[in-house]
Amino acid sequence: KGVLLRNEKNISKIQSVQIINAENNILEIVLNEGKYHEVRRLIAAVGNHVNKLKRIAFGEFSLLQNEYKNLNEGEFVIIKDFNFEKFL
């Protein structure tokens, strides 16, 4: 149903959540739109704490697919010929 976070006018909803590793409390959470520390705030709202957070996708870009899947921490790829204005 979502959670009304402090200082927000609208209810925040998670699009989907998947348990990756129940023993180590590792989840994959998908949001339609992420706001200021929204994942941490949503988890805190239900009485839990986030120790580590890793973004694996942003819009069409996923670190799990295509040429991005082999990037190591700290590496980067220059993205050319892409219309970023639709994300503004």
A tleap script that builds the chain and sets N, CA, C and O, in Angstrom:
source leaprc.protein.ff14SB
mol = sequence {
  NLYS GLY VAL LEU LEU ARG ASN GLU LYS ASN
  ILE SER LYS ILE GLN SER VAL GLN ILE ILE
  ASN ALA GLU ASN ASN ILE LEU GLU ILE VAL
  LEU ASN GLU GLY LYS TYR HIE GLU VAL ARG
  ARG LEU ILE ALA ALA VAL GLY ASN HIE VAL
  ASN LYS LEU LYS ARG ILE ALA PHE GLY GLU
  PHE SER LEU LEU GLN ASN GLU TYR LYS ASN
  LEU ASN GLU GLY GLU PHE VAL ILE ILE LYS
  ASP PHE ASN PHE GLU LYS PHE CLEU
}
set mol.1.N position { 0.819 -1.198 0.000 }
set mol.1.CA position { 0.000 0.000 0.000 }
set mol.1.C position { 0.856 1.251 0.000 }
set mol.1.O position { 0.408 2.308 -0.446 }
set mol.2.N position { 2.067 1.148 0.489 }
set mol.2.CA position { 2.958 2.300 0.533 }
set mol.2.C position { 3.069 2.882 1.924 }
set mol.2.O position { 2.392 2.444 2.854 }
set mol.3.N position { 3.934 3.876 2.052 }
set mol.3.CA position { 4.228 4.509 3.334 }
set mol.3.C position { 4.255 6.014 3.119 }
set mol.3.O position { 4.846 6.496 2.153 }
set mol.4.N position { 3.620 6.754 4.015 }
set mol.4.CA position { 3.725 8.204 3.978 }
set mol.4.C position { 4.933 8.603 4.819 }
set mol.4.O position { 4.898 8.542 6.048 }
set mol.5.N position { 5.987 9.007 4.146 }
set mol.5.CA position { 7.224 9.374 4.818 }
set mol.5.C position { 7.126 10.801 5.347 }
set mol.5.O position { 6.397 11.633 4.806 }
set mol.6.N position { 7.864 11.060 6.400 }
set mol.6.CA position { 7.890 12.400 6.986 }
set mol.6.C position { 8.338 13.420 5.944 }
set mol.6.O position { 9.231 13.145 5.143 }
set mol.7.N position { 7.730 14.572 5.955 }
set mol.7.CA position { 8.041 15.685 5.041 }
set mol.7.C position { 7.705 15.390 3.577 }
set mol.7.O position { 8.202 16.072 2.681 }
set mol.8.N position { 6.874 14.390 3.331 }
set mol.8.CA position { 6.430 14.081 1.965 }
set mol.8.C position { 4.925 14.277 1.877 }
set mol.8.O position { 4.207 14.045 2.850 }
set mol.9.N position { 4.448 14.702 0.714 }
set mol.9.CA position { 3.019 14.910 0.506 }
set mol.9.C position { 2.337 13.658 -0.039 }
set mol.9.O position { 1.148 13.440 0.194 }
set mol.10.N position { 3.095 12.840 -0.764 }
set mol.10.CA position { 2.531 11.658 -1.398 }
set mol.10.C position { 3.065 10.379 -0.755 }
set mol.10.O position { 4.150 10.363 -0.174 }
set mol.11.N position { 2.290 9.324 -0.870 }
set mol.11.CA position { 2.699 8.019 -0.358 }
set mol.11.C position { 3.803 7.449 -1.245 }
set mol.11.O position { 3.688 7.467 -2.470 }
set mol.12.N position { 4.862 6.947 -0.634 }
set mol.12.CA position { 5.952 6.296 -1.359 }
set mol.12.C position { 5.652 4.813 -1.477 }
set mol.12.O position { 5.315 4.156 -0.492 }
set mol.13.N position { 5.778 4.290 -2.691 }
set mol.13.CA position { 5.504 2.879 -2.922 }
set mol.13.C position { 6.696 2.216 -3.590 }
set mol.13.O position { 7.362 2.803 -4.442 }
set mol.14.N position { 6.947 0.983 -3.183 }
set mol.14.CA position { 7.961 0.161 -3.826 }
set mol.14.C position { 7.284 -0.570 -4.979 }
set mol.14.O position { 6.228 -1.177 -4.797 }
set mol.15.N position { 7.885 -0.515 -6.157 }
set mol.15.CA position { 7.316 -1.219 -7.315 }
set mol.15.C position { 7.401 -2.719 -7.122 }
set mol.15.O position { 6.437 -3.445 -7.366 }
set mol.16.N position { 8.568 -3.178 -6.679 }
set mol.16.CA position { 8.729 -4.603 -6.392 }
set mol.16.C position { 9.865 -4.792 -5.396 }
set mol.16.O position { 10.751 -3.947 -5.268 }
set mol.17.N position { 9.818 -5.911 -4.699 }
set mol.17.CA position { 10.887 -6.288 -3.777 }
set mol.17.C position { 11.117 -7.783 -3.917 }
set mol.17.O position { 10.174 -8.568 -4.009 }
set mol.18.N position { 12.382 -8.160 -3.931 }
set mol.18.CA position { 12.741 -9.569 -4.052 }
set mol.18.C position { 13.798 -9.881 -3.002 }
set mol.18.O position { 14.767 -9.137 -2.847 }
set mol.19.N position { 13.612 -10.968 -2.291 }
set mol.19.CA position { 14.614 -11.408 -1.313 }
set mol.19.C position { 15.713 -12.145 -2.074 }
set mol.19.O position { 15.466 -13.185 -2.684 }
set mol.20.N position { 16.913 -11.603 -2.034 }
set mol.20.CA position { 18.060 -12.200 -2.714 }
set mol.20.C position { 18.746 -13.212 -1.804 }
set mol.20.O position { 19.136 -14.291 -2.251 }
set mol.21.N position { 18.893 -12.862 -0.517 }
set mol.21.CA position { 19.541 -13.739 0.445 }
set mol.21.C position { 18.892 -13.490 1.811 }
set mol.21.O position { 19.212 -12.505 2.477 }
set mol.22.N position { 17.997 -14.362 2.222 }
set mol.22.CA position { 17.251 -14.171 3.466 }
set mol.22.C position { 18.165 -14.240 4.688 }
set mol.22.O position { 17.961 -13.505 5.654 }
set mol.23.N position { 19.153 -15.101 4.654 }
set mol.23.CA position { 20.060 -15.267 5.798 }
set mol.23.C position { 20.837 -13.991 6.094 }
set mol.23.O position { 21.066 -13.654 7.256 }
set mol.24.N position { 21.244 -13.278 5.040 }
set mol.24.CA position { 22.022 -12.042 5.199 }
set mol.24.C position { 21.179 -10.786 4.997 }
set mol.24.O position { 21.713 -9.680 4.925 }
set mol.25.N position { 19.860 -10.961 4.905 }
set mol.25.CA position { 18.933 -9.829 4.747 }
set mol.25.C position { 19.272 -8.956 3.544 }
set mol.25.O position { 19.361 -7.733 3.660 }
set mol.26.N position { 19.459 -9.586 2.396 }
set mol.26.CA position { 19.758 -8.859 1.166 }
set mol.26.C position { 18.511 -8.844 0.292 }
set mol.26.O position { 17.950 -9.889 -0.037 }
set mol.27.N position { 18.088 -7.631 -0.079 }
set mol.27.CA position { 16.886 -7.435 -0.879 }
set mol.27.C position { 17.226 -6.712 -2.176 }
set mol.27.O position { 18.221 -5.991 -2.259 }
set mol.28.N position { 16.393 -6.914 -3.175 }
set mol.28.CA position { 16.431 -6.082 -4.372 }
set mol.28.C position { 15.118 -5.309 -4.391 }
set mol.28.O position { 14.040 -5.901 -4.449 }
set mol.29.N position { 15.217 -3.986 -4.342 }
set mol.29.CA position { 14.039 -3.124 -4.296 }
set mol.29.C position { 14.006 -2.287 -5.563 }
set mol.29.O position { 15.018 -1.708 -5.960 }
set mol.30.N position { 12.833 -2.224 -6.200 }
set mol.30.CA position { 12.656 -1.432 -7.413 }
set mol.30.C position { 11.669 -0.313 -7.110 }
set mol.30.O position { 10.566 -0.557 -6.621 }
set mol.31.N position { 12.081 0.921 -7.408 }
set mol.31.CA position { 11.220 2.086 -7.267 }
set mol.31.C position { 10.971 2.684 -8.639 }
set mol.31.O position { 11.820 2.580 -9.524 }
set mol.32.N position { 9.813 3.310 -8.827 }
set mol.32.CA position { 9.567 4.051 -10.061 }
set mol.32.C position { 10.326 5.361 -10.058 }
set mol.32.O position { 10.839 5.795 -11.090 }
set mol.33.N position { 10.395 5.984 -8.908 }
set mol.33.CA position { 11.073 7.264 -8.769 }
set mol.33.C position { 11.712 7.302 -7.400 }
set mol.33.O position { 11.018 7.152 -6.394 }
set mol.34.N position { 13.013 7.496 -7.337 }
set mol.34.CA position { 13.698 7.562 -6.051 }
set mol.34.C position { 13.912 9.003 -5.639 }
set mol.34.O position { 14.412 9.812 -6.420 }
set mol.35.N position { 13.533 9.324 -4.413 }
set mol.35.CA position { 13.725 10.668 -3.876 }
set mol.35.C position { 14.811 10.612 -2.816 }
set mol.35.O position { 15.444 9.574 -2.621 }
set mol.36.N position { 15.020 11.701 -2.148 }
set mol.36.CA position { 16.057 11.863 -1.131 }
set mol.36.C position { 16.107 10.674 -0.167 }
set mol.36.O position { 15.244 10.541 0.700 }
set mol.37.N position { 17.097 9.828 -0.314 }
set mol.37.CA position { 17.320 8.663 0.558 }
set mol.37.C position { 16.055 7.824 0.759 }
set mol.37.O position { 15.821 7.296 1.847 }
set mol.38.N position { 15.252 7.706 -0.281 }
set mol.38.CA position { 13.944 7.083 -0.144 }
set mol.38.C position { 14.009 5.619 0.302 }
set mol.38.O position { 13.212 5.199 1.141 }
set mol.39.N position { 14.931 4.851 -0.237 }
set mol.39.CA position { 15.019 3.442 0.160 }
set mol.39.C position { 15.345 3.341 1.643 }
set mol.39.O position { 14.706 2.578 2.367 }
set mol.40.N position { 16.321 4.092 2.095 }
set mol.40.CA position { 16.678 4.068 3.522 }
set mol.40.C position { 15.493 4.495 4.395 }
set mol.40.O position { 15.235 3.896 5.440 }
set mol.41.N position { 14.788 5.519 3.962 }
set mol.41.CA position { 13.653 6.023 4.727 }
set mol.41.C position { 12.495 5.027 4.741 }
set mol.41.O position { 11.826 4.878 5.764 }
set mol.42.N position { 12.248 4.344 3.625 }
set mol.42.CA position { 11.181 3.334 3.583 }
set mol.42.C position { 11.502 2.164 4.506 }
set mol.42.O position { 10.632 1.680 5.230 }
set mol.43.N position { 12.748 1.715 4.477 }
set mol.43.CA position { 13.157 0.595 5.337 }
set mol.43.C position { 13.077 1.004 6.812 }
set mol.43.O position { 12.647 0.212 7.651 }
set mol.44.N position { 13.488 2.231 7.128 }
set mol.44.CA position { 13.413 2.720 8.506 }
set mol.44.C position { 11.964 2.838 8.974 }
set mol.44.O position { 11.670 2.607 10.147 }
set mol.45.N position { 11.063 3.195 8.066 }
set mol.45.CA position { 9.653 3.366 8.416 }
set mol.45.C position { 9.005 2.069 8.883 }
set mol.45.O position { 8.001 2.101 9.594 }
set mol.46.N position { 9.568 0.928 8.491 }
set mol.46.CA position { 9.024 -0.356 8.937 }
set mol.46.C position { 9.910 -0.998 10.012 }
set mol.46.O position { 9.814 -2.195 10.284 }
set mol.47.N position { 10.788 -0.159 10.624 }
set mol.47.CA position { 11.550 -0.601 11.789 }
set mol.47.C position { 12.865 -1.290 11.510 }
set mol.47.O position { 13.378 -2.000 12.375 }
set mol.48.N position { 13.424 -1.103 10.333 }
set mol.48.CA position { 14.709 -1.731 10.001 }
set mol.48.C position { 15.738 -0.677 9.633 }
set mol.48.O position { 15.432 0.515 9.606 }
set mol.49.N position { 16.960 -1.114 9.350 }
set mol.49.CA position { 18.071 -0.216 9.054 }
set mol.49.C position { 18.833 -0.736 7.836 }
set mol.49.O position { 19.019 -1.944 7.685 }
set mol.50.N position { 19.268 0.167 6.978 }
set mol.50.CA position { 20.069 -0.194 5.803 }
set mol.50.C position { 21.537 -0.003 6.146 }
set mol.50.O position { 21.957 1.105 6.479 }
set mol.51.N position { 22.329 -1.083 6.068 }
set mol.51.CA position { 23.764 -0.991 6.313 }
set mol.51.C position { 24.540 -0.635 5.050 }
set mol.51.O position { 25.534 0.090 5.102 }
set mol.52.N position { 24.074 -1.152 3.920 }
set mol.52.CA position { 24.770 -0.929 2.656 }
set mol.52.C position { 23.726 -0.851 1.557 }
set mol.52.O position { 22.771 -1.627 1.536 }
set mol.53.N position { 23.917 0.091 0.646 }
set mol.53.CA position { 22.972 0.287 -0.443 }
set mol.53.C position { 23.762 0.391 -1.739 }
set mol.53.O position { 24.739 1.136 -1.822 }
set mol.54.N position { 23.338 -0.356 -2.746 }
set mol.54.CA position { 24.040 -0.350 -4.030 }
set mol.54.C position { 23.017 -0.162 -5.138 }
set mol.54.O position { 22.109 -0.978 -5.299 }
set mol.55.N position { 23.165 0.920 -5.906 }
set mol.55.CA position { 22.283 1.150 -7.051 }
set mol.55.C position { 22.791 0.301 -8.203 }
set mol.55.O position { 23.955 0.396 -8.592 }
set mol.56.N position { 21.903 -0.536 -8.751 }
set mol.56.CA position { 22.316 -1.394 -9.862 }
set mol.56.C position { 21.687 -0.968 -11.179 }
set mol.56.O position { 22.026 -1.502 -12.235 }
set mol.57.N position { 20.760 0.006 -11.117 }
set mol.57.CA position { 20.147 0.497 -12.354 }
set mol.57.C position { 19.626 1.898 -12.148 }
set mol.57.O position { 19.277 2.299 -11.037 }
set mol.58.N position { 19.580 2.635 -13.242 }
set mol.58.CA position { 19.002 3.971 -13.266 }
set mol.58.C position { 18.353 4.130 -14.622 }
set mol.58.O position { 19.038 4.235 -15.639 }
set mol.59.N position { 17.025 4.150 -14.639 }
set mol.59.CA position { 16.325 4.246 -15.926 }
set mol.59.C position { 16.681 3.071 -16.812 }
set mol.59.O position { 16.547 1.916 -16.408 }
set mol.60.N position { 17.130 3.363 -18.010 }
set mol.60.CA position { 17.481 2.324 -18.979 }
set mol.60.C position { 18.850 1.693 -18.724 }
set mol.60.O position { 19.189 0.683 -19.341 }
set mol.61.N position { 19.628 2.273 -17.830 }
set mol.61.CA position { 20.979 1.796 -17.584 }
set mol.61.C position { 20.995 0.805 -16.438 }
set mol.61.O position { 20.570 1.122 -15.327 }
set mol.62.N position { 21.480 -0.389 -16.706 }
set mol.62.CA position { 21.553 -1.426 -15.696 }
set mol.62.C position { 22.967 -1.977 -15.644 }
set mol.62.O position { 23.561 -2.272 -16.680 }
set mol.63.N position { 23.505 -2.115 -14.445 }
set mol.63.CA position { 24.837 -2.690 -14.287 }
set mol.63.C position { 24.802 -4.206 -14.406 }
set mol.63.O position { 25.831 -4.865 -14.260 }
set mol.64.N position { 23.631 -4.762 -14.667 }
set mol.64.CA position { 23.491 -6.205 -14.793 }
set mol.64.C position { 23.351 -6.647 -16.245 }
set mol.64.O position { 23.270 -7.844 -16.520 }
set mol.65.N position { 23.322 -5.694 -17.178 }
set mol.65.CA position { 23.075 -6.035 -18.571 }
set mol.65.C position { 24.117 -5.399 -19.483 }
set mol.65.O position { 24.816 -4.457 -19.111 }
set mol.66.N position { 24.190 -5.944 -20.675 }
set mol.66.CA position { 24.961 -5.378 -21.787 }
set mol.66.C position { 26.402 -5.064 -21.425 }
set mol.66.O position { 27.052 -5.813 -20.695 }
set mol.67.N position { 26.891 -3.949 -21.943 }
set mol.67.CA position { 28.303 -3.609 -21.760 }
set mol.67.C position { 28.622 -3.153 -20.346 }
set mol.67.O position { 29.796 -3.010 -20.003 }
set mol.68.N position { 27.613 -2.920 -19.517 }
set mol.68.CA position { 27.852 -2.431 -18.166 }
set mol.68.C position { 28.059 -3.553 -17.152 }
set mol.68.O position { 28.552 -3.300 -16.053 }
set mol.69.N position { 27.696 -4.772 -17.496 }
set mol.69.CA position { 27.702 -5.851 -16.497 }
set mol.69.C position { 29.099 -6.243 -16.040 }
set mol.69.O position { 29.244 -6.847 -14.977 }
set mol.70.N position { 30.131 -5.918 -16.811 }
set mol.70.CA position { 31.488 -6.302 -16.424 }
set mol.70.C position { 32.270 -5.172 -15.769 }
set mol.70.O position { 33.479 -5.294 -15.569 }
set mol.71.N position { 31.600 -4.078 -15.432 }
set mol.71.CA position { 32.284 -2.972 -14.770 }
set mol.71.C position { 32.590 -3.326 -13.319 }
set mol.71.O position { 31.737 -3.843 -12.597 }
set mol.72.N position { 33.812 -3.042 -12.909 }
set mol.72.CA position { 34.192 -3.215 -11.519 }
set mol.72.C position { 33.957 -1.912 -10.774 }
set mol.72.O position { 33.795 -0.859 -11.391 }
set mol.73.N position { 33.937 -1.979 -9.452 }
set mol.73.CA position { 33.755 -0.775 -8.650 }
set mol.73.C position { 34.820 0.247 -9.025 }
set mol.73.O position { 36.006 -0.079 -9.080 }
set mol.74.N position { 34.404 1.466 -9.279 }
set mol.74.CA position { 35.329 2.548 -9.641 }
set mol.74.C position { 35.535 2.713 -11.135 }
set mol.74.O position { 36.052 3.744 -11.567 }
set mol.75.N position { 35.148 1.731 -11.938 }
set mol.75.CA position { 35.282 1.840 -13.386 }
set mol.75.C position { 34.076 2.583 -13.948 }
set mol.75.O position { 33.038 2.689 -13.295 }
set mol.76.N position { 34.224 3.093 -15.163 }
set mol.76.CA position { 33.122 3.809 -15.788 }
set mol.76.C position { 33.162 3.635 -17.292 }
set mol.76.O position { 34.168 3.216 -17.864 }
set mol.77.N position { 32.046 3.966 -17.919 }
set mol.77.CA position { 31.909 3.929 -19.370 }
set mol.77.C position { 31.366 5.282 -19.800 }
set mol.77.O position { 30.421 5.786 -19.193 }
set mol.78.N position { 31.937 5.871 -20.821 }
set mol.78.CA position { 31.424 7.124 -21.355 }
set mol.78.C position { 30.253 6.798 -22.276 }
set mol.78.O position { 30.384 6.006 -23.209 }
set mol.79.N position { 29.115 7.414 -22.005 }
set mol.79.CA position { 27.908 7.149 -22.773 }
set mol.79.C position { 27.769 8.248 -23.821 }
set mol.79.O position { 27.712 9.432 -23.489 }
set mol.80.N position { 27.716 7.850 -25.075 }
set mol.80.CA position { 27.622 8.801 -26.177 }
set mol.80.C position { 26.279 8.651 -26.876 }
set mol.80.O position { 25.626 7.613 -26.768 }
set mol.81.N position { 25.876 9.683 -27.586 }
set mol.81.CA position { 24.673 9.646 -28.422 }
set mol.81.C position { 23.433 9.186 -27.663 }
set mol.81.O position { 22.712 8.296 -28.116 }
set mol.82.N position { 23.193 9.794 -26.514 }
set mol.82.CA position { 22.020 9.458 -25.734 }
set mol.82.C position { 21.313 10.745 -25.327 }
set mol.82.O position { 21.964 11.714 -24.936 }
set mol.83.N position { 20.000 10.762 -25.415 }
set mol.83.CA position { 19.222 11.933 -25.059 }
set mol.83.C position { 18.916 11.916 -23.561 }
set mol.83.O position { 17.955 11.286 -23.122 }
set mol.84.N position { 19.744 12.613 -22.787 }
set mol.84.CA position { 19.574 12.647 -21.334 }
set mol.84.C position { 18.463 13.604 -20.914 }
set mol.84.O position { 18.015 13.558 -19.769 }
set mol.85.N position { 18.019 14.456 -21.807 }
set mol.85.CA position { 17.010 15.461 -21.450 }
set mol.85.C position { 15.705 14.831 -20.994 }
set mol.85.O position { 14.978 15.440 -20.210 }
set mol.86.N position { 15.387 13.638 -21.457 }
set mol.86.CA position { 14.146 13.013 -21.009 }
set mol.86.C position { 14.190 12.612 -19.544 }
set mol.86.O position { 13.149 12.309 -18.960 }
set mol.87.N position { 15.378 12.602 -18.933 }
set mol.87.CA position { 15.514 12.272 -17.526 }
set mol.87.C position { 15.460 13.505 -16.629 }
set mol.87.O position { 15.406 13.381 -15.405 }
set mol.88.N position { 15.474 14.683 -17.228 }
set mol.88.CA position { 15.485 15.925 -16.429 }
set mol.88.C position { 14.109 16.298 -15.950 }
set mol.88.O position { 13.946 17.311 -15.269 }
savepdb mol mol.pdb
quit
